[in-house]
Amino acid sequence: MTVFDSINILVVDDEESIRRLAEKELSNTRRVVRTADTASRAFDLMRQQQFDVIVLDIRLPDGCGIELFEKFREIMPGVEIILITGHGNIENAVEAMKMGAYDYITKPFTLDRLELVIEKAYQRACLARENRLLRHTQSCQPLPRFVGLSSAIRNIQYLIEKVAPTNAPVLITGESGSGKDVVARAIHFQSRRSQQPLIIKNCGTLQKELMRSELFGHAKGAFTGAAESKEGLLDLAHQGTLFMDEIGELPLEVQASFLRLLENSTYRRVGEKHERKVDIRFLFATNRNLPDEIKAGKFHEALYHRLNIFPVHIPALRERKEDIPVLVEYFLGLLGEGRPACRMSKGAMEYLVAYDWPGNVRELRNVIERGVILCENGMITPADLPREMVLQQSRDPTSDSPLLTLEELEKRHIGKVLDLTGGNRSRAADILGIGRKTLYRKMKDYRLP
């Protein structure tokens, strides 16, 4: 099943017989049919819920023709519209098709014909919406895993399991790179909305002057350049999950509107007077200290309390170093697909555990990916780690000796192993986790006996 399998249909016609026929014969377990006898009533329904297909009589008591079609498209830009017309109005219907209507049918029509056109219109609506969703979703990524054995990670895994089935908003905090996005995706994929869209947006990337429009959408003519109505992220996330990363970047002038959305599940598009209803599960993340932002006057206190119903804090990687070996094995498996199996040497692992990881798990993943690319004979050694990581740990804290270069460290290490093995180059290569040819080359480069 896809996220679009349930078809929401709106039939707008002033003939009661057509409305009754549509409700009785078109409705089934897959189709949900609503009807309206006037354009005004149809507009009210469209503000209350989303529709995939609208079957619209081109002549209604309170409107007709191209003007009516344009108003429907302004209110719901992504909907497919099928026009019902009499023979005398075919010219208007053809003109509307040039402007984007899906098709038209003439009265009298058969139910089979109407059903066929609705199904085809629905398929086009699905394709268009999937294309819009692809710009914001990460559906092609594997099911996220929040990896670790520390008590802190076990507690986060427990919290995810508990909160995922609910609709409660979640505020995920932690340093950059700590895995806030992984927690958000895990919550979504363990929720009842897992088959619905997961829309991900970093608030720091929103243009301040267009922020309301991108979030809430806008009506045609709402501002200079708004040549047509546009859906916002809220429309795309309807019935799914909206994950707003770096929520602390949201400007104060937008925060009040967002608070109203969280409290009432209603919002207004820019340039519209009428409120729309939406059904969304909200997840938020930030690396800022929001209570400090409140004191500085940069964050709305009421919004913070509304976000902070269920907080999940992710500790920095340096605070849970017992998770590093587990994460290393996980990333080796994840990043080693399509390559020969790789292992981490004992010496390299010691460097990883001793390092402070200012970039947290994201930095660790990058280091492992580098090691997988550079390693020889399936073993990642200190020589395959970033130079600055090794240099940072090469100074003896009780000594005033200068830092050693990576080459000097490697030269001394190879020399020690050769001494320990009594000059047995085969055994030394095995201990170092490199091939004999590589060892011979390094001995030559470093002028080792």
Residue pairs with C-beta under 8 A, 6 or more apart in sequence:
1 195
2 126
2 195
3 195
3 196
3 197
3 239
3 240
4 52
4 122
4 125
4 126
4 129
4 130
5 30
6 30
6 31
6 32
7 30
7 31
7 32
7 52
7 53
7 118
7 122
8 32
8 34
8 49
8 50
8 51
8 52
8 53
9 22
9 26
9 31
9 32
9 33
9 34
9 51
9 52
9 53
9 54
9 55
9 118
10 33
10 34
10 35
10 36
10 42
10 45
10 46
10 51
10 53
10 54
10 55
11 18
11 19
11 22
11 23
11 26
11 33
11 34
11 35
11 36
11 54
11 55
12 35
12 36
12 37
12 38
12 39
12 42
12 54
12 55
12 56
12 57
12 60
13 19
13 22
13 35
13 37
13 55
13 56
13 57
13 60
13 84
14 37
14 38
14 57
14 60
14 61
15 57
16 37
18 57
18 84
19 35
19 37
21 111
22 33
22 35
22 55
22 114
23 33
23 35
25 111
26 33
26 111
26 114
26 115
26 118
27 33
34 45
34 49
34 51
36 42
36 44
36 45
37 61
38 60
38 61
38 62
39 60
39 62
39 63
39 68
39 71
39 72
40 62
42 54
42 56
42 72
43 71
43 75
43 274
45 51
46 72
46 75
46 76
47 75
47 274
47 275
47 276
47 277
48 276
48 277
49 277
50 76
50 235
50 238
51 76
51 79
52 79
52 80
52 121
52 122
52 125
52 126
53 79
53 80
53 81
53 82
53 102
53 118
53 121
53 122
53 125
54 72
54 76
54 79
54 80
54 81
54 82
55 82
55 84
55 114
55 118
56 68
56 69
56 72
56 81
56 82
56 83
56 84
57 83
57 84
57 85
58 64
58 65
58 68
58 69
58 83
58 84
58 85
58 89
58 92
58 93
58 96
58 104
59 65
59 85
59 86
59 89
60 68
63 71
64 92
65 89
65 92
66 92
66 95
66 96
66 99
69 81
69 83
69 96
69 99
69 101
70 99
72 79
72 81
73 79
73 81
73 99
73 100
73 229
74 219
74 220
74 228
74 229
75 229
77 228
77 229
77 230
77 231
78 125
78 128
78 129
78 132
78 231
78 235
79 125
80 102
80 121
80 122
80 124
80 125
81 96
81 100
81 101
81 102
82 101
82 102
82 103
82 104
82 105
82 114
82 117
82 118
82 121
83 93
83 96
83 97
83 101
83 103
83 104
83 105
84 104
84 105
84 106
84 107
84 109
85 92
85 93
85 104
85 105
85 106
85 107
86 106
86 107
87 106
90 104
90 106
93 101
93 104
94 104
96 104
97 103
97 104
102 117
102 120
102 121
102 124
103 117
103 120
103 121
105 113
105 114
105 117
129 236
132 231
132 236
133 139
133 197
133 199
133 236
136 197
136 199
136 200
136 201
136 233
136 236
137 197
137 198
137 199
137 200
138 185
138 198
138 200
139 198
141 185
143 189
144 182
144 185
144 186
144 189
145 182
145 186
145 330
146 153
146 156
146 157
146 160
146 179
146 182
146 183
146 186
147 153
147 323
147 326
147 327
147 330
148 154
148 320
148 323
148 326
148 327
149 322
149 323
149 326
150 320
150 322
150 323
152 315
152 319
152 320
153 320
153 323
156 183
156 312
156 314
159 310
159 312
160 183
160 186
160 187
160 190
160 312
161 190
163 170
163 187
163 310
163 312
164 186
164 187
164 188
164 190
164 191
165 190
165 191
165 192
167 281
168 309
168 310
169 262
169 281
169 282
169 283
169 284
169 306
169 307
169 309
169 310
170 184
170 187
170 282
170 283
170 284
170 309
170 310
170 311
170 312
171 247
171 284
171 285
171 286
171 307
171 308
171 309
171 310
171 311
171 312
172 180
172 183
172 184
172 283
172 284
172 285
172 286
172 311
172 312
172 313
172 314
173 180
173 285
173 286
173 287
173 311
173 312
173 313
173 314
174 180
174 285
174 287
174 313
174 314
174 315
174 316
174 360
175 287
175 314
175 316
175 360
176 287
176 359
176 360
176 362
177 359
177 360
177 361
177 362
177 363
178 287
178 314
178 315
178 316
178 317
178 360
178 361
178 362
179 314
179 360
179 361
179 362
180 245
180 285
180 287
180 314
181 200
181 243
181 245
181 285
183 285
183 312
183 314
184 200
184 243
184 245
184 283
184 285
185 198
185 243
187 241
187 283
188 194
188 198
188 240
188 241
188 243
188 281
188 283
189 198
191 241
191 281
193 239
193 240
193 241
193 281
196 239
196 240
196 241
197 236
197 237
197 239
197 240
197 241
198 240
198 241
198 243
199 233
199 236
199 237
199 240
199 241
199 242
199 243
200 243
200 245
201 233
201 242
201 243
201 244
201 245
202 245
202 246
202 249
203 244
203 245
203 246
203 247
203 248
203 249
203 250
204 245
204 246
204 249
206 214
206 215
206 249
206 250
207 214
208 251
211 250
211 251
211 254
212 218
212 254
212 257
212 270
213 222
213 223
213 226
213 230
213 232
213 270
214 232
214 233
215 232
215 233
215 234
215 254
215 258
216 232
216 234
216 257
216 267
216 268
216 269
216 270
217 229
217 230
217 231
217 232
217 234
217 235
217 269
217 270
218 226
218 229
218 230
218 232
218 269
218 270
218 271
219 226
219 229
219 269
219 270
219 271
219 272
220 226
220 227
220 228
220 229
220 271
221 271
222 269
222 270
222 271
222 272
223 270
223 271
226 270
226 271
229 269
232 269
233 242
234 242
234 261
234 267
234 278
234 280
235 278
237 278
237 280
238 278
238 279
238 280
239 279
239 280
240 280
240 281
241 280
241 281
241 282
241 283
242 280
242 281
242 282
242 283
243 283
243 284
243 285
244 250
244 282
244 283
244 284
244 285
245 284
245 285
245 286
246 285
246 286
246 287
246 288
247 284
247 285
247 286
247 307
248 286
248 287
248 288
248 290
248 293
248 298
248 299
250 258
252 298
252 299
252 300
255 299
255 300
255 303
256 300
256 303
257 267
258 303
259 300
259 302
259 303
259 306
260 266
260 267
261 267
261 278
262 282
262 303
262 306
262 307
263 306
265 277
265 278
265 279
265 280
266 275
266 276
266 277
266 278
267 275
267 276
267 278
268 274
268 275
268 276
269 276
284 307
290 299
290 304
290 307
290 308
291 304
293 299
294 300
294 301
294 304
316 357
316 360
317 323
317 324
317 357
317 360
317 361
317 364
318 356
318 357
321 353
324 349
324 352
324 353
324 364
325 349
325 353
327 361
327 364
328 344
328 349
328 352
328 364
328 368
331 364
331 365
331 368
331 369
332 341
332 342
332 343
332 344
332 368
332 372
335 365
335 368
335 369
335 372
336 342
336 372
339 372
340 378
341 378
342 371
342 372
342 375
342 378
342 379
342 380
343 378
343 379
343 380
343 433
344 352
344 371
344 379
344 380
345 379
345 380
345 381
345 382
345 432
345 433
347 381
347 382
347 413
348 371
348 380
348 381
348 382
348 384
348 385
351 382
351 385
351 389
351 390
351 393
352 364
352 367
352 385
354 393
355 389
355 392
355 393
357 363
357 364
359 366
367 385
367 386
367 389
368 380
370 384
370 385
370 386
371 380
371 384
371 385
372 380
374 380
374 383
374 384
375 381
375 384
376 434
376 435
376 438
377 433
377 434
377 435
377 438
379 433
379 434
380 433
381 432
381 433
381 434
382 390
382 406
382 409
382 410
382 413
383 406
383 410
387 406
390 406
390 409
391 403
391 404
391 405
391 406
394 403
394 404
394 409
395 401
395 402
395 403
404 412
407 446
410 442
410 446
411 446
411 448
413 432
414 428
414 432
414 439
414 442
414 443
414 446
414 448
415 446
415 448
417 428
417 431
417 432
418 425
418 428
418 443
418 448
420 428
420 431
421 427
421 428
421 431
425 436
425 439
425 440
425 443
426 436
428 439
429 435
429 436
429 438
429 439
432 439
434 442
442 448
